[in-house]
């Protein structure tokens, strides 16, 4: 299903539909501040496995990251960090960066690396922030597999290629 969201003022009804899909274990493709990404609710292991299958990677070996709406989730998913690191995060986030941080016990096991770390992003994209706000928790984020720029940035091409393998493609 291809869903068209307004990039500045996403429609609340459609945001609720996306959040319900994620809460039900769905997988979406959505715009971020860089390229389109695969996403699911981090608390749904079967959805995480689906993303790994789409990317053709082993869930145990995968180094996956997730996105949060703001730094308020930091203490939930990371161990205590020092003040200089926090200041750096505050300076660069939201933005197109993934920070590798020590994982707390609240991070689902399937998302932790062997080094007990997580990749954390806070995207600078209104659609992402609104989906996260409506869902109420972070989304696993993974890049789309592909070879050309259009496969990462054009929602029509993305829908043609992945529409059968995901529950929703969000055009924003």
C-alpha positions, -999 to 999 in steps of 0.1 A, spaced: 0 0 0 14 34 -10 4 62 14 9 99 5 17 121 35 21 158 34 59 165 41 53 194 65 18 187 80 13 149 79 -23 139 81 -32 126 116 -56 99 103 -28 85 81 -3 87 109 -26 67 131 -30 41 104 8 38 101 12 35 139 -14 8 140 4 -11 113 37 -9 132 20 -19 165 6 -49 147 41 -61 136 40 -44 102 70 -33 82 71 1 64 93 20 41 94 56 50 113 88 42 141 99 66 164 130 65 187 111 41 170 83 20 140 60 24 144 33 50 129 1 62 112 4 96 93 -16 122 84 -13 159 115 -23 179 94 -44 202 82 -67 174 109 -94 168 91 -110 139 90 -76 121 127 -72 128 133 -107 112 112 -96 82 135 -66 77 166 -89 79 150 -112 54 143 -83 30 179 -71 34 192 -108 31 211 -106 64 213 -128 95 193 -112 124 220 -125 149 248 -108 130 229 -77 118 240 -44 131 207 -26 131 199 9 144 168 26 155 154 61 155 139 81 183 119 113 182 143 132 205 170 128 231 144 120 259 146 83 249 183 83 253 183 73 290 158 44 282 180 27 256 216 37 265 237 33 296 248 64 313 268 87 291 291 115 301 285 152 297 308 159 267 291 130 247 257 143 256 267 178 244 279 164 211 247 145 206 227 176 213 248 195 188 245 170 159 210 157 165 185 158 150 204 151 119 216 124 94 239 107 119 239 74 136 257 73 170 270 40 183 263 40 221 264 15 249 230 -4 251 209 -5 282 189 -36 293 157 -21 277 171 -26 242 155 -57 227 182 -85 224 178 -88 186 190 -52 182 221 -54 204 255 -62 188 279 -86 204 296 -55 219 264 -45 237 260 -14 216 232 2 196 231 25 167 208 55 175 195 82 152 172 112 157 163 122 121 155 158 111 124 148 91 89 159 101 72 127 89 96 106 109 90 127 140 53 125 136 53 87 131 74 83 162 52 106 182 21 87 172 37 53 178 51 63 211 84 44 209 114 40 186 114 24 152 141 0 139 157 17 109 176 0 81 187 11 47 169 -2 16 188 -27 -5 195 -14 -39 220 -1 -65 207 32 -78 197 66 -63 161 61 -75 158 29 -55 165 49 -24 147 81 -31 117 76 -55 87 63 -37 70 50 -69 101 29 -78 104 18 -42 68 7 -42 72 -12 -74 102 -30 -61 92 -36 -24 54 -31 -23 48 -69 -21 73 -74 7 63 -46 31 29 -35 45 32 2 36 54 25 15 51 61 27 55 89 1 65 121 18 
